[in-house]
Amino acid sequence: MELGGSVAIITGAGGAIGGATARLFAAEGATVVLADVRNEGSEEIARQVRESGGKASSCTADVSDEKDVVALVRSTVDSFGSLDILVNNAAISMTTPILDIDVADWDRVLAVNLRSVFLLSREAFRFMKTRKKGKIVSMASASAKIGGLVVGAHYAASKAGVICFTKSLALQAAPYGINVNAVCPGPTRTPMTEAWGEKANEEFAAKIPFKRYGEPREIAEAILFLASERSRYVTGEILDVNGGLIMD
Ligand SMILES: NC(=O)c1ccc[n+]([C@@H]2O[C@H](COP(=O)([O-])OP(=O)(O)OC[C@H]3O[C@@H](n4cnc5c(N)ncnc54)[C@H](O)[C@@H]3O)[C@@H](O)[C@H]2O)c1
C-alpha cells in the first residue's frame, strides 16, 4: 500500500475531489481525517471508509479560521500520533463578473481559498519540521494560469496565490525533507462545474484535447502521487491534470 501507516488531513473532504481523495488514501492504508465546514458529507464518507475496513474520522472546521485550523492539526496529532500528509483541498467558487464582485465576496473567496492554505500549511510545517518529513499538497486551478472566464477573477486570483505560496513553502521546507506541491486541475465533473450549466460545460469540454472533463478520481490519483514516496524528489511542482487544456 502506498500510504500505509500515514496520517493525512484532507480539507473539503465532503466535496467531490476531497471525498475521492479520502477514499483513495484510505484504500492505500492512510488514516484519514476528513475536515469540512459542513460535516454531513465528510462524516458519511468517513463512515463508509470505516465500514470497508479503513481508518477515518471526520470533523467540522472552517479552514479560513485560525482557531479551527490550529485545533484541527492539534487534535489530529493528539488522536493519531502524527501528521504526515496535508491536502489543502477546501475552496469556494463564485462566477460573479468583476464589476459585480463586492469587497465582502472578494475577501471571503481569498480567505477560504488562500488564507486557509497559509494557515494549514503553517501549522502542518510546524509539526512536520520536528519530524523532518511530510507532504503538503494544495489544490490550484487551471484558471490560475489562464484567468477566470467562467469562474470569477477572485477565485482565479486566489488559486494563483496558491501556486506562488506552494513554491515559497517548498523552498523553505526542503531543508527539512518536506515535499510541497500543488495539483492544477482543469474543469472536473463535480457540483462546482455542474453549476456552470450545460451549455458552458459543452463549450468548454470541446476546447479540451481529450474532449471531456476530468473525473474526481483522476484528480485524486495525482494527489496520491504527490503524497506518496513515488514523488520523493518532486517539490515546488504545479502538476497539471487537465486533459491537455494547458501545456506549459
Ligand atoms: N471542480 C473543478 O472543476 C475544479 C477545477 C480546478 C480546481 N478545483 C479545486 O479542487 C478542489 C475541490 O473542488 P471540488 O470541485 O471537489 O469542490 P466541492 O465544492 O465539491 O468541494 C469543496 C468542499 O470544501 C468545503 N468547504 C467550503 N468552504 C470551506 C471552509 N471554509 N472550511 C472547510 N471546508 C470548506 C465544502 O463544504 C465542500 O465540501 C477545490 O480547491 C477547487 O478549487 C476544482
The ligand as an SDF file (V2000), in Angstrom:
LIG
                    3D

 44 48  0  0  0  0  0  0  0  0999 V2000
  -14.2370   21.0500   -9.8870 N   0  0  0  0  0  0  0  0  0  0  0  0
  -13.3750   21.5880  -10.6930 C   0  0  0  0  0  0  0  0  0  0  0  0
  -13.5790   21.6420  -11.9100 O   0  0  0  0  0  0  0  0  0  0  0  0
  -12.0640   22.1320  -10.1700 C   0  0  0  0  0  0  0  0  0  0  0  0
  -11.1420   22.6440  -11.0980 C   0  0  0  0  0  0  0  0  0  0  0  0
   -9.9390   23.1680  -10.6240 C   0  0  0  0  0  0  0  0  0  0  0  0
   -9.6790   23.1760   -9.2570 C   0  0  0  0  0  0  0  0  0  0  0  0
  -10.6040   22.6740   -8.4010 N   0  0  0  0  0  0  0  0  0  0  0  0
  -10.2690   22.7170   -6.9750 C   0  0  0  0  0  0  0  0  0  0  0  0
  -10.3700   21.4120   -6.4320 O   0  0  0  0  0  0  0  0  0  0  0  0
  -10.7880   21.4970   -5.0770 C   0  0  0  0  0  0  0  0  0  0  0  0
  -12.0250   20.6430   -4.8340 C   0  0  0  0  0  0  0  0  0  0  0  0
  -13.0400   21.0470   -5.7260 O   0  0  0  0  0  0  0  0  0  0  0  0
  -14.4490   20.3060   -5.8120 P   0  0  0  0  0  0  0  0  0  0  0  0
  -14.9530   20.5080   -7.1890 O   0  0  0  0  0  0  0  0  0  0  0  0
  -14.3510   18.9250   -5.2600 O   0  0  0  0  0  0  0  0  0  0  0  0
  -15.3190   21.2480   -4.8450 O   0  0  0  0  0  0  0  0  0  0  0  0
  -16.5780   20.9120   -3.9310 P   0  0  0  0  0  0  0  0  0  0  0  0
  -17.3870   22.1740   -3.8890 O   0  0  0  0  0  0  0  0  0  0  0  0
  -17.2500   19.6330   -4.3420 O   0  0  0  0  0  0  0  0  0  0  0  0
  -15.8880   20.6700   -2.5160 O   0  0  0  0  0  0  0  0  0  0  0  0
  -15.3450   21.7020   -1.7520 C   0  0  0  0  0  0  0  0  0  0  0  0
  -15.5580   21.3530   -0.2940 C   0  0  0  0  0  0  0  0  0  0  0  0
  -14.9420   22.3870    0.5000 O   0  0  0  0  0  0  0  0  0  0  0  0
  -15.8000   22.6270    1.5920 C   0  0  0  0  0  0  0  0  0  0  0  0
  -15.5760   23.9730    2.1180 N   0  0  0  0  0  0  0  0  0  0  0  0
  -16.0010   25.1540    1.6040 C   0  0  0  0  0  0  0  0  0  0  0  0
  -15.6580   26.1600    2.4070 N   0  0  0  0  0  0  0  0  0  0  0  0
  -14.9890   25.6150    3.4590 C   0  0  0  0  0  0  0  0  0  0  0  0
  -14.4070   26.1500    4.6380 C   0  0  0  0  0  0  0  0  0  0  0  0
  -14.4370   27.4640    4.9010 N   0  0  0  0  0  0  0  0  0  0  0  0
  -13.8180   25.2970    5.5130 N   0  0  0  0  0  0  0  0  0  0  0  0
  -13.8010   23.9610    5.2670 C   0  0  0  0  0  0  0  0  0  0  0  0
  -14.3560   23.3940    4.1630 N   0  0  0  0  0  0  0  0  0  0  0  0
  -14.9410   24.2200    3.2760 C   0  0  0  0  0  0  0  0  0  0  0  0
  -17.2130   22.4660    1.0480 C   0  0  0  0  0  0  0  0  0  0  0  0
  -18.1470   22.2300    2.1070 O   0  0  0  0  0  0  0  0  0  0  0  0
  -17.0360   21.2860    0.1160 C   0  0  0  0  0  0  0  0  0  0  0  0
  -17.3130   20.0560    0.7700 O   0  0  0  0  0  0  0  0  0  0  0  0
  -11.0120   22.9860   -4.8020 C   0  0  0  0  0  0  0  0  0  0  0  0
   -9.8500   23.5380   -4.2300 O   0  0  0  0  0  0  0  0  0  0  0  0
  -11.2480   23.5540   -6.1800 C   0  0  0  0  0  0  0  0  0  0  0  0
  -10.9480   24.9360   -6.2390 O   0  0  0  0  0  0  0  0  0  0  0  0
  -11.7850   22.1560   -8.8150 C   0  0  0  0  0  0  0  0  0  0  0  0
  1  2  1  0
  2  3  2  0
  2  4  1  0
  4  5  1  0
  4 44  2  0
  5  6  2  0
  6  7  1  0
  7  8  2  0
  8  9  1  0
  8 44  1  0
  9 10  1  0
  9 42  1  0
 10 11  1  0
 11 12  1  0
 11 40  1  0
 12 13  1  0
 13 14  1  0
 14 15  2  0
 14 16  1  0
 14 17  1  0
 17 18  1  0
 18 19  2  0
 18 20  1  0
 18 21  1  0
 21 22  1  0
 22 23  1  0
 23 24  1  0
 23 38  1  0
 24 25  1  0
 25 26  1  0
 25 36  1  0
 26 27  1  0
 26 35  1  0
 27 28  2  0
 28 29  1  0
 29 30  1  0
 29 35  2  0
 30 31  1  0
 30 32  2  0
 32 33  1  0
 33 34  2  0
 34 35  1  0
 36 37  1  0
 36 38  1  0
 38 39  1  0
 40 41  1  0
 40 42  1  0
 42 43  1  0
M  CHG  2   8   1  16  -1
M  END
$$$$
